[in-house]
Amino acid sequence: MKQAFGIDTLDVESGEGELERSMVTVGKYLTPELFISYGRSLFGEGGLFLLRYSLSKHWEIETQTGEELGGDIYYKIDFK
C-alpha cells in the first residue's frame, strides 16, 4: 500500500486512553536527509505537520506544527 501511494511511512497511533488523540500519519523522505510527515486525528479536529532534517551522522533537527508549535535538536549515539 505504501508503494502504491508513494509514501515511506504509514502509522496509526493510539491516543493512550484518549480517542481524540488517536492519529494516522503518512510520511515521505524527499531526500535522504529530509523527511516530512502529516498526521490527522481520527476522532478529533487536529492535524500535525512534521519536518526532520539530518545535519550529519549524529545531529538532527525537527520541527512540528499543529495545535502547538515545537522544535527539537537530536544527537544520536550508536552502540555497536
N, C-alpha and C positions, 0 to 999 in steps of 0.2 A: 504494500500500500504506500509506503514511504517513497519508493522509486516511481510509482505511477504519478505522484503529485510533485516530485522533485524536491522533497524535504529531507533533512538529515535526522531530525528527531521528532518524535510524536509521543507525548507523555500525558497521562491522566493522573492528576494528583488529588488525593482526598483532603478534605478540609479539617482533619483531626477532630471530628465530632461536630464541626460546623459546616452544614451543607453549602452555605453561601460562599465558603472559601474553597470549595472544590473547583478545579480548573483543568481545562485541556490546553496544552501548549504545543505549538509547532515551531521548529527552528531550522535554520539553514546556515551553513558555512559559506559566506560569499567569497572568502579566500581562506587559506589555511590558518591565518591569524585572526580573521574577523568573523564572529558568529552573531546572528541576530535571531530573536525569537519573539513570538507573540502568544500570550495566554489569555484565554477568555473564561470567565466564570461560568460554570454550568448552571447555576441556580440563581445567581445574582446579576448585577448590572456591570460589574467591574471587568477591566482588562488590564494587561500588563505587557509592556514592551521592554525588552532587554537587549543590550548591546554589550558584547565582550570582545576585547582586543588583547591579543598576546603580544607583549612588548619584546619578550625574549623567552628563553627556555624556562626561566623561573618566575618572571613577572607578568601579571595580567591585570588589566583594569576592567571594571564592569560598571555600567550604569543602567538604571531601570526607572521607568516612569509608568504611572498608572494612577491609582488613588493617592499614592505617595511617591515622592521622588527620592532617589538614593544613588549612591556610588560606593564602590569598594575597590581596594587595591589588594591583590593576592600575591603571595610569594609561595612557590611550590618547592617542596623538598622531596626528592626521590630516594627511597631507601632500597638498596639492592643487596 
